[in-house]
């Protein structure tokens, strides 16, 4: 499902217009992005949790030249952990 299909599904299930459903989806995405940028956690009970995890600095290798070692700097990565209700629904 892509964004357009998701907007259409949201509009159908909520009774909103597609334009309003897209505005709601964009507002949700922007809110989650802002929270994660501030190292906050977004927890939706039964659905899941959006969080930020720290990645340590490490060394890697270039696949084209295996002898060459590359330093990979530390970074932050957004992650999503599915909630129990979502896992149960997917596995049913």
PDB file of N, CA, C and O in Angstrom:
ATOM      1  N   UNK A   1       0.857  -1.177   0.000  1.00  0.00           N
ATOM      2  CA  UNK A   1       0.000   0.000   0.000  1.00  0.00           C
ATOM      3  C   UNK A   1       0.900   1.236   0.000  1.00  0.00           C
ATOM      4  O   UNK A   1       1.788   1.368   0.842  1.00  0.00           O
ATOM      5  N   UNK A   2       0.663   2.129  -0.943  1.00  0.00           N
ATOM      6  CA  UNK A   2       1.425   3.373  -0.970  1.00  0.00           C
ATOM      7  C   UNK A   2       0.617   4.485  -0.293  1.00  0.00           C
ATOM      8  O   UNK A   2      -0.485   4.247   0.201  1.00  0.00           O
ATOM      9  N   UNK A   3       1.169   5.687  -0.275  1.00  0.00           N
ATOM     10  CA  UNK A   3       0.535   6.787   0.451  1.00  0.00           C
ATOM     11  C   UNK A   3      -0.846   7.117  -0.116  1.00  0.00           C
ATOM     12  O   UNK A   3      -1.782   7.345   0.650  1.00  0.00           O
ATOM     13  N   UNK A   4      -0.989   7.146  -1.440  1.00  0.00           N
ATOM     14  CA  UNK A   4      -2.279   7.468  -2.058  1.00  0.00           C
ATOM     15  C   UNK A   4      -3.338   6.434  -1.684  1.00  0.00           C
ATOM     16  O   UNK A   4      -4.484   6.789  -1.405  1.00  0.00           O
ATOM     17  N   UNK A   5      -2.961   5.166  -1.677  1.00  0.00           N
ATOM     18  CA  UNK A   5      -3.899   4.105  -1.297  1.00  0.00           C
ATOM     19  C   UNK A   5      -4.260   4.208   0.182  1.00  0.00           C
ATOM     20  O   UNK A   5      -5.409   3.974   0.558  1.00  0.00           O
ATOM     21  N   UNK A   6      -3.291   4.555   1.018  1.00  0.00           N
ATOM     22  CA  UNK A   6      -3.562   4.736   2.441  1.00  0.00           C
ATOM     23  C   UNK A   6      -4.518   5.891   2.670  1.00  0.00           C
ATOM     24  O   UNK A   6      -5.440   5.775   3.478  1.00  0.00           O
ATOM     25  N   UNK A   7      -4.317   7.009   1.972  1.00  0.00           N
ATOM     26  CA  UNK A   7      -5.204   8.168   2.095  1.00  0.00           C
ATOM     27  C   UNK A   7      -6.615   7.786   1.670  1.00  0.00           C
ATOM     28  O   UNK A   7      -7.579   8.159   2.337  1.00  0.00           O
ATOM     29  N   UNK A   8      -6.752   7.050   0.576  1.00  0.00           N
ATOM     30  CA  UNK A   8      -8.073   6.623   0.099  1.00  0.00           C
ATOM     31  C   UNK A   8      -8.752   5.716   1.124  1.00  0.00           C
ATOM     32  O   UNK A   8      -9.951   5.849   1.369  1.00  0.00           O
ATOM     33  N   UNK A   9      -7.998   4.801   1.721  1.00  0.00           N
ATOM     34  CA  UNK A   9      -8.549   3.906   2.736  1.00  0.00           C
ATOM     35  C   UNK A   9      -8.982   4.676   3.981  1.00  0.00           C
ATOM     36  O   UNK A   9     -10.047   4.418   4.542  1.00  0.00           O
ATOM     37  N   UNK A  10      -8.144   5.627   4.407  1.00  0.00           N
ATOM     38  CA  UNK A  10      -8.495   6.446   5.572  1.00  0.00           C
ATOM     39  C   UNK A  10      -9.753   7.260   5.305  1.00  0.00           C
ATOM     40  O   UNK A  10     -10.613   7.373   6.178  1.00  0.00           O
ATOM     41  N   UNK A  11      -9.870   7.829   4.110  1.00  0.00           N
ATOM     42  CA  UNK A  11     -11.040   8.635   3.760  1.00  0.00           C
ATOM     43  C   UNK A  11     -12.298   7.784   3.781  1.00  0.00           C
ATOM     44  O   UNK A  11     -13.338   8.215   4.278  1.00  0.00           O
ATOM     45  N   UNK A  12     -12.202   6.578   3.241  1.00  0.00           N
ATOM     46  CA  UNK A  12     -13.365   5.690   3.189  1.00  0.00           C
ATOM     47  C   UNK A  12     -13.820   5.266   4.584  1.00  0.00           C
ATOM     48  O   UNK A  12     -15.015   5.256   4.877  1.00  0.00           O
ATOM     49  N   UNK A  13     -12.859   4.915   5.442  1.00  0.00           N
ATOM     50  CA  UNK A  13     -13.197   4.410   6.772  1.00  0.00           C
ATOM     51  C   UNK A  13     -13.623   5.505   7.742  1.00  0.00           C
ATOM     52  O   UNK A  13     -14.364   5.238   8.688  1.00  0.00           O
ATOM     53  N   UNK A  14     -13.160   6.744   7.516  1.00  0.00           N
ATOM     54  CA  UNK A  14     -13.471   7.817   8.456  1.00  0.00           C
ATOM     55  C   UNK A  14     -14.591   8.727   7.989  1.00  0.00           C
ATOM     56  O   UNK A  14     -15.129   9.501   8.780  1.00  0.00           O
ATOM     57  N   UNK A  15     -14.949   8.646   6.718  1.00  0.00           N
ATOM     58  CA  UNK A  15     -15.974   9.531   6.195  1.00  0.00           C
ATOM     59  C   UNK A  15     -15.441  10.903   5.826  1.00  0.00           C
ATOM     60  O   UNK A  15     -16.219  11.800   5.500  1.00  0.00           O
ATOM     61  N   UNK A  16     -14.128  11.081   5.873  1.00  0.00           N
ATOM     62  CA  UNK A  16     -13.511  12.338   5.478  1.00  0.00           C
ATOM     63  C   UNK A  16     -13.314  12.368   3.968  1.00  0.00           C
ATOM     64  O   UNK A  16     -13.382  11.337   3.299  1.00  0.00           O
ATOM     65  N   UNK A  17     -13.071  13.551   3.450  1.00  0.00           N
ATOM     66  CA  UNK A  17     -12.696  13.638   2.043  1.00  0.00           C
ATOM     67  C   UNK A  17     -11.248  13.188   1.927  1.00  0.00           C
ATOM     68  O   UNK A  17     -10.523  13.140   2.920  1.00  0.00           O
ATOM     69  N   UNK A  18     -10.829  12.857   0.704  1.00  0.00           N
ATOM     70  CA  UNK A  18      -9.439  12.455   0.506  1.00  0.00           C
ATOM     71  C   UNK A  18      -8.486  13.593   0.877  1.00  0.00           C
ATOM     72  O   UNK A  18      -7.402  13.358   1.410  1.00  0.00           O
ATOM     73  N   UNK A  19      -8.902  14.821   0.591  1.00  0.00           N
ATOM     74  CA  UNK A  19      -8.063  15.976   0.909  1.00  0.00           C
ATOM     75  C   UNK A  19      -7.871  16.096   2.423  1.00  0.00           C
ATOM     76  O   UNK A  19      -6.760  16.339   2.893  1.00  0.00           O
ATOM     77  N   UNK A  20      -8.958  15.927   3.184  1.00  0.00           N
ATOM     78  CA  UNK A  20      -8.876  16.000   4.646  1.00  0.00           C
ATOM     79  C   UNK A  20      -8.081  14.824   5.218  1.00  0.00           C
ATOM     80  O   UNK A  20      -7.311  14.990   6.164  1.00  0.00           O
ATOM     81  N   UNK A  21      -8.272  13.640   4.638  1.00  0.00           N
ATOM     82  CA  UNK A  21      -7.539  12.462   5.105  1.00  0.00           C
ATOM     83  C   UNK A  21      -6.048  12.629   4.846  1.00  0.00           C
ATOM     84  O   UNK A  21      -5.227  12.242   5.679  1.00  0.00           O
ATOM     85  N   UNK A  22      -5.689  13.204   3.697  1.00  0.00           N
ATOM     86  CA  UNK A  22      -4.277  13.437   3.400  1.00  0.00           C
ATOM     87  C   UNK A  22      -3.687  14.473   4.354  1.00  0.00           C
ATOM     88  O   UNK A  22      -2.545  14.331   4.794  1.00  0.00           O
ATOM     89  N   UNK A  23      -4.451  15.506   4.675  1.00  0.00           N
ATOM     90  CA  UNK A  23      -3.993  16.518   5.622  1.00  0.00           C
ATOM     91  C   UNK A  23      -3.771  15.889   6.999  1.00  0.00           C
ATOM     92  O   UNK A  23      -2.790  16.205   7.672  1.00  0.00           O
ATOM     93  N   UNK A  24      -4.670  15.004   7.417  1.00  0.00           N
ATOM     94  CA  UNK A  24      -4.534  14.326   8.710  1.00  0.00           C
ATOM     95  C   UNK A  24      -3.301  13.421   8.721  1.00  0.00           C
ATOM     96  O   UNK A  24      -2.557  13.397   9.702  1.00  0.00           O
ATOM     97  N   UNK A  25      -3.086  12.681   7.641  1.00  0.00           N
ATOM     98  CA  UNK A  25      -1.926  11.796   7.548  1.00  0.00           C
ATOM     99  C   UNK A  25      -0.631  12.608   7.569  1.00  0.00           C
ATOM    100  O   UNK A  25       0.317  12.249   8.268  1.00  0.00           O
ATOM    101  N   UNK A  26      -0.589  13.698   6.805  1.00  0.00           N
ATOM    102  CA  UNK A  26       0.606  14.551   6.783  1.00  0.00           C
ATOM    103  C   UNK A  26       0.882  15.158   8.158  1.00  0.00           C
ATOM    104  O   UNK A  26       2.037  15.269   8.570  1.00  0.00           O
ATOM    105  N   UNK A  27      -0.183  15.553   8.868  1.00  0.00           N
ATOM    106  CA  UNK A  27      -0.024  16.108  10.210  1.00  0.00           C
ATOM    107  C   UNK A  27       0.541  15.050  11.164  1.00  0.00           C
ATOM    108  O   UNK A  27       1.400  15.350  11.993  1.00  0.00           O
ATOM    109  N   UNK A  28       0.059  13.822  11.042  1.00  0.00           N
ATOM    110  CA  UNK A  28       0.558  12.726  11.870  1.00  0.00           C
ATOM    111  C   UNK A  28       2.042  12.487  11.591  1.00  0.00           C
ATOM    112  O   UNK A  28       2.842  12.381  12.520  1.00  0.00           O
ATOM    113  N   UNK A  29       2.402  12.402  10.322  1.00  0.00           N
ATOM    114  CA  UNK A  29       3.794  12.150   9.945  1.00  0.00           C
ATOM    115  C   UNK A  29       4.697  13.273  10.452  1.00  0.00           C
ATOM    116  O   UNK A  29       5.767  13.010  11.001  1.00  0.00           O
ATOM    117  N   UNK A  30       4.271  14.521  10.270  1.00  0.00           N
ATOM    118  CA  UNK A  30       5.071  15.655  10.728  1.00  0.00           C
ATOM    119  C   UNK A  30       5.238  15.644  12.243  1.00  0.00           C
ATOM    120  O   UNK A  30       6.320  15.938  12.750  1.00  0.00           O
ATOM    121  N   UNK A  31       4.181  15.309  12.964  1.00  0.00           N
ATOM    122  CA  UNK A  31       4.250  15.255  14.427  1.00  0.00           C
ATOM    123  C   UNK A  31       5.227  14.182  14.900  1.00  0.00           C
ATOM    124  O   UNK A  31       5.994  14.408  15.836  1.00  0.00           O
ATOM    125  N   UNK A  32       5.199  13.026  14.262  1.00  0.00           N
ATOM    126  CA  UNK A  32       6.115  11.942  14.626  1.00  0.00           C
ATOM    127  C   UNK A  32       7.549  12.351  14.302  1.00  0.00           C
ATOM    128  O   UNK A  32       8.453  12.117  15.105  1.00  0.00           O
ATOM    129  N   UNK A  33       7.771  12.960  13.134  1.00  0.00           N
ATOM    130  CA  UNK A  33       9.114  13.405  12.751  1.00  0.00           C
ATOM    131  C   UNK A  33       9.663  14.418  13.752  1.00  0.00           C
ATOM    132  O   UNK A  33      10.821  14.321  14.159  1.00  0.00           O
ATOM    133  N   UNK A  34       8.846  15.381  14.148  1.00  0.00           N
ATOM    134  CA  UNK A  34       9.291  16.403  15.108  1.00  0.00           C
ATOM    135  C   UNK A  34       9.630  15.784  16.457  1.00  0.00           C
ATOM    136  O   UNK A  34      10.627  16.148  17.080  1.00  0.00           O
ATOM    137  N   UNK A  35       8.799  14.847  16.909  1.00  0.00           N
ATOM    138  CA  UNK A  35       9.049  14.200  18.197  1.00  0.00           C
ATOM    139  C   UNK A  35      10.356  13.405  18.157  1.00  0.00           C
ATOM    140  O   UNK A  35      11.150  13.471  19.095  1.00  0.00           O
ATOM    141  N   UNK A  36      10.581  12.659  17.080  1.00  0.00           N
ATOM    142  CA  UNK A  36      11.797  11.860  16.970  1.00  0.00           C
ATOM    143  C   UNK A  36      13.030  12.747  16.843  1.00  0.00           C
ATOM    144  O   UNK A  36      14.095  12.400  17.353  1.00  0.00           O
ATOM    145  N   UNK A  37      12.899  13.887  16.168  1.00  0.00           N
ATOM    146  CA  UNK A  37      14.021  14.819  16.040  1.00  0.00           C
ATOM    147  C   UNK A  37      14.427  15.372  17.401  1.00  0.00           C
ATOM    148  O   UNK A  37      15.586  15.734  17.600  1.00  0.00           O
ATOM    149  N   UNK A  38      13.486  15.440  18.340  1.00  0.00           N
ATOM    150  CA  UNK A  38      13.770  15.926  19.693  1.00  0.00           C
ATOM    151  C   UNK A  38      14.079  14.771  20.652  1.00  0.00           C
ATOM    152  O   UNK A  38      14.053  14.953  21.869  1.00  0.00           O
ATOM    153  N   UNK A  39      14.368  13.590  20.109  1.00  0.00           N
ATOM    154  CA  UNK A  39      14.668  12.380  20.882  1.00  0.00           C
ATOM    155  C   UNK A  39      13.511  11.957  21.779  1.00  0.00           C
ATOM    156  O   UNK A  39      13.732  11.342  22.823  1.00  0.00           O
ATOM    157  N   UNK A  40      12.290  12.276  21.390  1.00  0.00           N
ATOM    158  CA  UNK A  40      11.103  11.824  22.106  1.00  0.00           C
ATOM    159  C   UNK A  40      10.664  10.474  21.556  1.00  0.00           C
ATOM    160  O   UNK A  40      11.109  10.042  20.493  1.00  0.00           O
ATOM    161  N   UNK A  41       9.791   9.825  22.296  1.00  0.00           N
ATOM    162  CA  UNK A  41       9.210   8.558  21.880  1.00  0.00           C
ATOM    163  C   UNK A  41       7.730   8.804  21.598  1.00  0.00           C
ATOM    164  O   UNK A  41       7.078   9.546  22.333  1.00  0.00           O
ATOM    165  N   UNK A  42       7.196   8.192  20.546  1.00  0.00           N
ATOM    166  CA  UNK A  42       5.764   8.278  20.238  1.00  0.00           C
ATOM    167  C   UNK A  42       5.191   6.885  20.451  1.00  0.00           C
ATOM    168  O   UNK A  42       5.517   5.947  19.725  1.00  0.00           O
ATOM    169  N   UNK A  43       4.330   6.765  21.462  1.00  0.00           N
ATOM    170  CA  UNK A  43       3.790   5.463  21.828  1.00  0.00           C
ATOM    171  C   UNK A  43       2.288   5.443  21.582  1.00  0.00           C
ATOM    172  O   UNK A  43       1.546   6.236  22.161  1.00  0.00           O
ATOM    173  N   UNK A  44       1.842   4.531  20.719  1.00  0.00           N
ATOM    174  CA  UNK A  44       0.432   4.344  20.413  1.00  0.00           C
ATOM    175  C   UNK A  44       0.041   2.971  20.960  1.00  0.00           C
ATOM    176  O   UNK A  44       0.365   1.948  20.358  1.00  0.00           O
ATOM    177  N   UNK A  45      -0.647   2.949  22.084  1.00  0.00           N
ATOM    178  CA  UNK A  45      -0.969   1.704  22.771  1.00  0.00           C
ATOM    179  C   UNK A  45      -1.756   0.786  21.833  1.00  0.00           C
ATOM    180  O   UNK A  45      -2.747   1.192  21.226  1.00  0.00           O
ATOM    181  N   UNK A  46      -1.290  -0.450  21.732  1.00  0.00           N
ATOM    182  CA  UNK A  46      -1.934  -1.444  20.886  1.00  0.00           C
ATOM    183  C   UNK A  46      -1.400  -1.440  19.460  1.00  0.00           C
ATOM    184  O   UNK A  46      -1.537  -2.438  18.752  1.00  0.00           O
ATOM    185  N   UNK A  47      -0.796  -0.339  19.024  1.00  0.00           N
ATOM    186  CA  UNK A  47      -0.274  -0.258  17.660  1.00  0.00           C
ATOM    187  C   UNK A  47       1.240  -0.424  17.658  1.00  0.00           C
ATOM    188  O   UNK A  47       1.766  -1.327  17.007  1.00  0.00           O
ATOM    189  N   UNK A  48       1.943   0.445  18.384  1.00  0.00           N
ATOM    190  CA  UNK A  48       3.390   0.338  18.426  1.00  0.00           C
ATOM    191  C   UNK A  48       4.040   1.607  18.925  1.00  0.00           C
ATOM    192  O   UNK A  48       3.369   2.554  19.336  1.00  0.00           O
ATOM    193  N   UNK A  49       5.373   1.609  18.882  1.00  0.00           N
ATOM    194  CA  UNK A  49       6.160   2.716  19.388  1.00  0.00           C
ATOM    195  C   UNK A  49       7.197   3.139  18.361  1.00  0.00           C
ATOM    196  O   UNK A  49       7.932   2.313  17.820  1.00  0.00           O
ATOM    197  N   UNK A  50       7.241   4.444  18.103  1.00  0.00           N
ATOM    198  CA  UNK A  50       8.291   5.028  17.279  1.00  0.00           C
ATOM    199  C   UNK A  50       9.340   5.564  18.245  1.00  0.00           C
ATOM    200  O   UNK A  50       9.003   6.258  19.205  1.00  0.00           O
ATOM    201  N   UNK A  51      10.610   5.248  17.998  1.00  0.00           N
ATOM    202  CA  UNK A  51      11.670   5.642  18.917  1.00  0.00           C
ATOM    203  C   UNK A  51      12.944   5.937  18.131  1.00  0.00           C
ATOM    204  O   UNK A  51      13.017   5.668  16.932  1.00  0.00           O
ATOM    205  N   UNK A  52      13.942   6.490  18.810  1.00  0.00           N
ATOM    206  CA  UNK A  52      15.241   6.767  18.205  1.00  0.00           C
ATOM    207  C   UNK A  52      16.276   5.937  18.948  1.00  0.00           C
ATOM    208  O   UNK A  52      16.313   5.932  20.179  1.00  0.00           O
ATOM    209  N   UNK A  53      17.116   5.235  18.193  1.00  0.00           N
ATOM    210  CA  UNK A  53      18.179   4.441  18.805  1.00  0.00           C
ATOM    211  C   UNK A  53      19.529   4.973  18.351  1.00  0.00           C
ATOM    212  O   UNK A  53      19.697   5.427  17.218  1.00  0.00           O
ATOM    213  N   UNK A  54      20.470   4.905  19.257  1.00  0.00           N
ATOM    214  CA  UNK A  54      21.836   5.340  18.977  1.00  0.00           C
ATOM    215  C   UNK A  54      22.616   4.187  18.337  1.00  0.00           C
ATOM    216  O   UNK A  54      22.550   3.047  18.796  1.00  0.00           O
ATOM    217  N   UNK A  55      23.344   4.500  17.284  1.00  0.00           N
ATOM    218  CA  UNK A  55      24.255   3.527  16.680  1.00  0.00           C
ATOM    219  C   UNK A  55      25.676   3.958  17.027  1.00  0.00           C
ATOM    220  O   UNK A  55      26.044   5.116  16.831  1.00  0.00           O
ATOM    221  N   UNK A  56      26.460   3.041  17.532  1.00  0.00           N
ATOM    222  CA  UNK A  56      27.833   3.341  17.906  1.00  0.00           C
ATOM    223  C   UNK A  56      28.697   3.492  16.659  1.00  0.00           C
ATOM    224  O   UNK A  56      28.372   2.963  15.595  1.00  0.00           O
ATOM    225  N   UNK A  57      29.797   4.218  16.804  1.00  0.00           N
ATOM    226  CA  UNK A  57      30.771   4.297  15.717  1.00  0.00           C
ATOM    227  C   UNK A  57      31.397   2.912  15.556  1.00  0.00           C
ATOM    228  O   UNK A  57      31.620   2.197  16.532  1.00  0.00           O
ATOM    229  N   UNK A  58      31.671   2.555  14.316  1.00  0.00           N
ATOM    230  CA  UNK A  58      32.235   1.235  14.068  1.00  0.00           C
ATOM    231  C   UNK A  58      33.081   1.266  12.801  1.00  0.00           C
ATOM    232  O   UNK A  58      33.117   2.260  12.076  1.00  0.00           O
ATOM    233  N   UNK A  59      33.747   0.167  12.562  1.00  0.00           N
ATOM    234  CA  UNK A  59      34.532   0.053  11.349  1.00  0.00           C
ATOM    235  C   UNK A  59      33.850  -0.907  10.398  1.00  0.00           C
ATOM    236  O   UNK A  59      33.298  -1.925  10.816  1.00  0.00           O
ATOM    237  N   UNK A  60      33.890  -0.577   9.111  1.00  0.00           N
ATOM    238  CA  UNK A  60      33.318  -1.432   8.083  1.00  0.00           C
ATOM    239  C   UNK A  60      34.352  -1.666   7.013  1.00  0.00           C
ATOM    240  O   UNK A  60      35.503  -1.250   7.141  1.00  0.00           O
ATOM    241  N   UNK A  61      33.936  -2.336   5.954  1.00  0.00           N
ATOM    242  CA  UNK A  61      34.865  -2.570   4.860  1.00  0.00           C
ATOM    243  C   UNK A  61      34.164  -2.273   3.538  1.00  0.00           C
ATOM    244  O   UNK A  61      32.946  -2.402   3.414  1.00  0.00           O
ATOM    245  N   UNK A  62      34.949  -1.882   2.580  1.00  0.00           N
ATOM    246  CA  UNK A  62      34.446  -1.614   1.244  1.00  0.00           C
ATOM    247  C   UNK A  62      34.340  -2.942   0.512  1.00  0.00           C
ATOM    248  O   UNK A  62      35.348  -3.636   0.379  1.00  0.00           O
ATOM    249  N   UNK A  63      33.141  -3.333   0.024  1.00  0.00           N
ATOM    250  CA  UNK A  63      33.003  -4.633  -0.644  1.00  0.00           C
ATOM    251  C   UNK A  63      33.870  -4.762  -1.900  1.00  0.00           C
ATOM    252  O   UNK A  63      34.246  -5.870  -2.282  1.00  0.00           O
ATOM    253  N   UNK A  64      34.187  -3.639  -2.540  1.00  0.00           N
ATOM    254  CA  UNK A  64      35.014  -3.691  -3.751  1.00  0.00           C
ATOM    255  C   UNK A  64      36.484  -3.925  -3.421  1.00  0.00           C
ATOM    256  O   UNK A  64      37.230  -4.494  -4.218  1.00  0.00           O
ATOM    257  N   UNK A  65      36.883  -3.485  -2.249  1.00  0.00           N
ATOM    258  CA  UNK A  65      38.272  -3.641  -1.829  1.00  0.00           C
ATOM    259  C   UNK A  65      38.266  -4.100  -0.377  1.00  0.00           C
ATOM    260  O   UNK A  65      38.389  -3.269   0.523  1.00  0.00           O
ATOM    261  N   UNK A  66      38.126  -5.398  -0.122  1.00  0.00           N
ATOM    262  CA  UNK A  66      37.939  -5.919   1.243  1.00  0.00           C
ATOM    263  C   UNK A  66      39.034  -5.538   2.230  1.00  0.00           C
ATOM    264  O   UNK A  66      38.787  -5.518   3.436  1.00  0.00           O
ATOM    265  N   UNK A  67      40.237  -5.236   1.751  1.00  0.00           N
ATOM    266  CA  UNK A  67      41.317  -4.895   2.676  1.00  0.00           C
ATOM    267  C   UNK A  67      41.131  -3.497   3.261  1.00  0.00           C
ATOM    268  O   UNK A  67      41.630  -3.211   4.350  1.00  0.00           O
ATOM    269  N   UNK A  68      40.424  -2.635   2.554  1.00  0.00           N
ATOM    270  CA  UNK A  68      40.285  -1.244   2.988  1.00  0.00           C
ATOM    271  C   UNK A  68      39.241  -1.137   4.099  1.00  0.00           C
ATOM    272  O   UNK A  68      38.095  -1.551   3.923  1.00  0.00           O
ATOM    273  N   UNK A  69      39.643  -0.578   5.247  1.00  0.00           N
ATOM    274  CA  UNK A  69      38.749  -0.410   6.394  1.00  0.00           C
ATOM    275  C   UNK A  69      38.200   1.016   6.374  1.00  0.00           C
ATOM    276  O   UNK A  69      38.943   1.972   6.152  1.00  0.00           O
ATOM    277  N   UNK A  70      36.895   1.149   6.608  1.00  0.00           N
ATOM    278  CA  UNK A  70      36.221   2.446   6.600  1.00  0.00           C
ATOM    279  C   UNK A  70      35.704   2.722   8.003  1.00  0.00           C
ATOM    280  O   UNK A  70      35.125   1.840   8.637  1.00  0.00           O
ATOM    281  N   UNK A  71      35.908   3.941   8.490  1.00  0.00           N
ATOM    282  CA  UNK A  71      35.346   4.335   9.778  1.00  0.00           C
ATOM    283  C   UNK A  71      33.934   4.852   9.553  1.00  0.00           C
ATOM    284  O   UNK A  71      33.724   5.791   8.785  1.00  0.00           O
ATOM    285  N   UNK A  72      32.967   4.238  10.225  1.00  0.00           N
ATOM    286  CA  UNK A  72      31.563   4.642  10.131  1.00  0.00           C
ATOM    287  C   UNK A  72      31.240   5.408  11.414  1.00  0.00           C
ATOM    288  O   UNK A  72      31.352   4.853  12.507  1.00  0.00           O
ATOM    289  N   UNK A  73      30.837   6.684  11.293  1.00  0.00           N
ATOM    290  CA  UNK A  73      30.594   7.485  12.501  1.00  0.00           C
ATOM    291  C   UNK A  73      29.320   7.056  13.240  1.00  0.00           C
ATOM    292  O   UNK A  73      28.449   6.396  12.673  1.00  0.00           O
ATOM    293  N   UNK A  74      29.232   7.442  14.503  1.00  0.00           N
ATOM    294  CA  UNK A  74      28.028   7.178  15.300  1.00  0.00           C
ATOM    295  C   UNK A  74      26.867   7.948  14.690  1.00  0.00           C
ATOM    296  O   UNK A  74      27.060   9.016  14.109  1.00  0.00           O
ATOM    297  N   UNK A  75      25.655   7.403  14.822  1.00  0.00           N
ATOM    298  CA  UNK A  75      24.470   8.072  14.274  1.00  0.00           C
ATOM    299  C   UNK A  75      23.238   7.657  15.070  1.00  0.00           C
ATOM    300  O   UNK A  75      23.296   6.784  15.936  1.00  0.00           O
ATOM    301  N   UNK A  76      22.143   8.299  14.757  1.00  0.00           N
ATOM    302  CA  UNK A  76      20.852   7.951  15.359  1.00  0.00           C
ATOM    303  C   UNK A  76      19.978   7.368  14.262  1.00  0.00           C
ATOM    304  O   UNK A  76      20.056   7.792  13.109  1.00  0.00           O
ATOM    305  N   UNK A  77      19.138   6.390  14.622  1.00  0.00           N
ATOM    306  CA  UNK A  77      18.271   5.748  13.643  1.00  0.00           C
ATOM    307  C   UNK A  77      16.849   5.663  14.192  1.00  0.00           C
ATOM    308  O   UNK A  77      16.650   5.241  15.331  1.00  0.00           O
ATOM    309  N   UNK A  78      15.854   6.061  13.388  1.00  0.00           N
ATOM    310  CA  UNK A  78      14.474   5.889  13.825  1.00  0.00           C
ATOM    311  C   UNK A  78      14.079   4.418  13.725  1.00  0.00           C
ATOM    312  O   UNK A  78      14.442   3.734  12.768  1.00  0.00           O
ATOM    313  N   UNK A  79      13.333   3.937  14.720  1.00  0.00           N
ATOM    314  CA  UNK A  79      12.887   2.548  14.727  1.00  0.00           C
ATOM    315  C   UNK A  79      11.395   2.490  15.095  1.00  0.00           C
ATOM    316  O   UNK A  79      10.869   3.383  15.760  1.00  0.00           O
ATOM    317  N   UNK A  80      10.743   1.435  14.655  1.00  0.00           N
ATOM    318  CA  UNK A  80       9.351   1.191  15.016  1.00  0.00           C
ATOM    319  C   UNK A  80       9.264  -0.194  15.621  1.00  0.00           C
ATOM    320  O   UNK A  80       9.744  -1.167  15.039  1.00  0.00           O
ATOM    321  N   UNK A  81       8.649  -0.282  16.794  1.00  0.00           N
ATOM    322  CA  UNK A  81       8.431  -1.572  17.442  1.00  0.00           C
ATOM    323  C   UNK A  81       6.931  -1.802  17.512  1.00  0.00           C
ATOM    324  O   UNK A  81       6.207  -1.022  18.132  1.00  0.00           O
ATOM    325  N   UNK A  82       6.465  -2.866  16.879  1.00  0.00           N
ATOM    326  CA  UNK A  82       5.041  -3.166  16.839  1.00  0.00           C
ATOM    327  C   UNK A  82       4.527  -3.553  18.218  1.00  0.00           C
ATOM    328  O   UNK A  82       5.223  -4.219  18.984  1.00  0.00           O
ATOM    329  N   UNK A  83       3.300  -3.130  18.530  1.00  0.00           N
ATOM    330  CA  UNK A  83       2.658  -3.474  19.789  1.00  0.00           C
ATOM    331  C   UNK A  83       2.046  -4.861  19.734  1.00  0.00           C
ATOM    332  O   UNK A  83       1.941  -5.463  18.665  1.00  0.00           O
ATOM    333  N   UNK A  84       1.644  -5.363  20.888  1.00  0.00           N
ATOM    334  CA  UNK A  84       1.111  -6.719  20.985  1.00  0.00           C
ATOM    335  C   UNK A  84      -0.147  -6.898  20.143  1.00  0.00           C
ATOM    336  O   UNK A  84      -0.283  -7.907  19.452  1.00  0.00           O
ATOM    337  N   UNK A  85      -1.067  -5.939  20.187  1.00  0.00           N
ATOM    338  CA  UNK A  85      -2.310  -6.078  19.438  1.00  0.00           C
ATOM    339  C   UNK A  85      -2.046  -6.138  17.930  1.00  0.00           C
ATOM    340  O   UNK A  85      -2.685  -6.915  17.221  1.00  0.00           O
ATOM    341  N   UNK A  86      -1.119  -5.331  17.444  1.00  0.00           N
ATOM    342  CA  UNK A  86      -0.774  -5.343  16.027  1.00  0.00           C
ATOM    343  C   UNK A  86      -0.115  -6.668  15.642  1.00  0.00           C
ATOM    344  O   UNK A  86      -0.429  -7.235  14.596  1.00  0.00           O
ATOM    345  N   UNK A  87       0.795  -7.163  16.479  1.00  0.00           N
ATOM    346  CA  UNK A  87       1.441  -8.448  16.214  1.00  0.00           C
ATOM    347  C   UNK A  87       0.406  -9.573  16.174  1.00  0.00           C
ATOM    348  O   UNK A  87       0.455 -10.439  15.301  1.00  0.00           O
ATOM    349  N   UNK A  88      -0.530  -9.552  17.126  1.00  0.00           N
ATOM    350  CA  UNK A  88      -1.550 -10.600  17.174  1.00  0.00           C
ATOM    351  C   UNK A  88      -2.432 -10.566  15.945  1.00  0.00           C
ATOM    352  O   UNK A  88      -2.799 -11.617  15.418  1.00  0.00           O
ATOM    353  N   UNK A  89      -2.783  -9.359  15.472  1.00  0.00           N
ATOM    354  CA  UNK A  89      -3.650  -9.240  14.295  1.00  0.00           C
ATOM    355  C   UNK A  89      -2.936  -9.731  13.040  1.00  0.00           C
ATOM    356  O   UNK A  89      -3.547 -10.385  12.194  1.00  0.00           O
ATOM    357  N   UNK A  90      -1.647  -9.420  12.915  1.00  0.00           N
ATOM    358  CA  UNK A  90      -0.872  -9.851  11.750  1.00  0.00           C
ATOM    359  C   UNK A  90      -0.705 -11.364  11.746  1.00  0.00           C
ATOM    360  O   UNK A  90      -0.741 -11.990  10.687  1.00  0.00           O
ATOM    361  N   UNK A  91      -0.524 -11.949  12.914  1.00  0.00           N
ATOM    362  CA  UNK A  91      -0.293 -13.381  13.017  1.00  0.00           C
ATOM    363  C   UNK A  91      -1.576 -14.213  13.035  1.00  0.00           C
ATOM    364  O   UNK A  91      -1.507 -15.442  13.006  1.00  0.00           O
ATOM    365  N   UNK A  92      -2.737 -13.570  13.081  1.00  0.00           N
ATOM    366  CA  UNK A  92      -3.998 -14.322  13.136  1.00  0.00           C
ATOM    367  C   UNK A  92      -4.354 -14.916  11.786  1.00  0.00           C
ATOM    368  O   UNK A  92      -5.383 -15.579  11.655  1.00  0.00           O
TER     369      UNK A  92
END
